[in-house]
């Protein structure tokens, strides 16, 4: 093997350091976008990261664009996003933050795309939803939901012959159920669309059957315990040590 002079070795090391530094800049540039923070939690919740790692979440844990959030069968979880919008997930929910971008002075870059794979949630619009309503979408297996400055509940009910839900068997026909308490939503799929306003209810049986407006409450089930509302972590404090305190990653 030929002997390399010290100056040649230094040059090689300098090039390696430069390469590592550039890689570091590239990694930071590609880092996931911060989306929000877990503010309330009544049981275990995990996030599957974009790289496949699983992270156990606690109160004040941050969530990012690309995360898949999964609540256990007894867990309600409130996530507050950086635009002050809120999503409260029901037990047994799988919810994907597909895209989320918000900057106070750059409305043109607003984007909020979510996917309710199963379970249910309550959504309260924030600043993005008020100024860029057309940039919000919530996908589900039966329809996509758009908003008009809104407070609504969405719930995916499996077919009666499917496995029991997190809260036991559900005798309602399978599909997407919605209830709006403020503003309005539009439920859209390839078969049609339906507008649901404050005080009204909607239903989409599947992605190939049109959404419809329902005349009465279809039995929307969103009942976190009274203690859930008192679990918000005070500003400047650490996550509570007796509830989901582990904040780790596993492959």
N, C-alpha and C positions, 0 to 999 in steps of 0.2 A: 504494500500500500504506500502510495507516495506521501511524503511528509508535507503538511500544509503549514506555511509560515504563519506566525501569530497575526499578522495584518490580514491575511486571507481568512483566518478563523473569525476575527472580529467582524469582517465584512459579512460573513455568513450569518453570524449571530445577529447583526444589525438588521439584515434582511428578514430573519425569522421574527424578530421583535416587531418589525414594521408589519409583517403579515398578520401576526397575532393581534396587533392593535387595530388593523383594518377589519379583521374578523369580529372584534369586539364592537366596533362601530356599527357593522352590519347587523350583528345580533340585536343590539339595542334598538336599531331602526325598525327591526322586524318584531320587536316585543309586542305582546298583546295589549290592546287598548283597555285601560281601566274603564269598567262600566258602572260599578256601584259597590255598595257595602251591605253586608248582612246586619240588620238593625234589631231584629227580633227572631227568636228561635225557641221552639218548644220541645225539640228532640234532635236526633241525628240528621244531618244533611251532608251530602258530599258533592264535590264538583269534579267532573271528568274534564281535564284540561285538553287543549287542542293537540298536545303531544301524546295523549293517552294516559298520562299520570292521573292518579286519583288523589284528591285533596279533601281531608275532613275539615269542614267549616265550623267556625264558632261565631258568636256575636262579635261584630267589628271585622270579620274576615272580608277581604276584598274579592270581588268577582270580576272577570274579564270577558271581553269579546272572545267568542269561541268556546266558552265554558258550557258544559251540560250539567245543570243542577238537578239533584235527585233527593227528594225528601223521603224519609221512612214512613211507615204506616201510621205513626202517631205524631208526625211532625208538621206543624205550621211554620212557615218561614217568611219573614218580610225582608225584601231587598229594596234598598233605596238607591236609585240611580243618580248619576252625577248631574242630571237636569232636574232633580227633585221629584221625578216620577217614582211610583212605588208599584211593586209586584208582590203580592202575598200568595205564596204557594200552599196548596192544600196537601194533606198527607198522601203519599203514594204518587207524587207528581214527578214527571221528567220534563224539564224545561230547558231549551237551548237558547243561549244568547248568540244568535248567528252574526249579527252586525250591530254595533252601537258606537256612534260618534256624535259628540256634542261639544261645541265651544260657544261660550256666551256671545262672542262678537262675530261669529262666522256661521250664520244660519244656512248658508249654501252647502255646508258640509254635513248638515244633520242627517242622521240615518239611524233607524231603530227597527231591526228585523229579528223577530223571535219565533220560536217553534214550540208549541205545546204538544209534546209527543203523547202524553197521557196524563190523567189527573185533572186538576183544576186550579184556577187562580182568580184573584181579584186585582184589577189594574186601575190605577189612578194616574191620569195624565200629569206630566210635568211641563217644564218650559218647552221642550222639544215638541210635545204633542199639541201645545197651544199655538206655536208659531209655524210648525211644519207638519201639519196633520197628515199630509200626503206621503210623508217619509216614514210613517209608522205602519208596520204590518205584523200581525200575529198569525202564523200558520198553524193549522191543526190538521188532523187526518180527514176532516170532513169539509172544511172551508177555511178561507183566510179572512181575518177580521181587520178592517180599517176603522179609524176613529175620527171623531169630531169633538175633541176636548172632553174627555170622557171618564166616567167612573163606571166600570162594568165588571161582571163576573162571567167567566167562561169555564165550562166543565165538559170534559170528554167522558161519556158513559159508554162502557164496552157493551157489546151485544149480550142479551140475557144468558146465552149459553157459554159466554166467555168466563174466564177465571173471575172470582169474586174481586170486588174493588177493595181498596184499603180499609173501608169502613163496613165491609160486609157486602152481601149480594144487593144488586140494584135492579129492580123490576121494570124500570123505564126502558123504552126502546133505545137501542144504542145510537150514539151520534153526539153532535156538539150542541150543548144547551148554553144560552146566554141570557143575562138579565142586566138591564141598564138602569142605573140610578141617577145619572147625570150625563147630559150631552147626548150622543148617539153613536151607533156603530153601523158598519155595513158588512154583512156576511156575504162572501163571494166564493163561488166555485164554478167549474166549467158548465154546470147545468143551470146556473142562474144566480140571482142575488136577492137579498132582502135587507131593508133598512129597519133598524130597531132603535127606537128613541127612548128617552127617560120614562121609566115606569112600564116599559114593555119587555117582552120576552121573545127569544128567537130559538130556532131549532134547525140544524142541518143533519139529516140522517146519514149522509155519506157524501163522498166527493163527486158522485155521479147523479145525485138527486138534489134538486134545488133547495136552498134554505127557505124557511117560511117564518112568518111572524105567528106567535102563539097567543091565543086569547086570554090565557090565565097562567099563573105561576106553575111551571112544570115540576115543582118540587126541588128548586135549587138548594143545594146543601153546602153552606159555607158558614161553619159554626166553630171558630176557634174559641178556646176556653177563655173566660174573663181574665185569668192570670196572664194569658198571652200578651195582652195589651200593656202589661206592666213590666215587660222584660227588656225594653229598650236599654242598651248600655249607655250610661251617662257619658257626656263628652269628656275626653281626657282620661278615661279609665280603661283598664285592661278587660278583655273578655271574662265573663264570669267563670269561675273555676269549677263549678259543679255541673256545668251543662256544655257538653261538646267542647271541652277545653283543648283537645288535641288539634293542632294545626300542622299536619305533616303531609308528606307526599309519598306514595308508593307506586311502584311500577306493576 
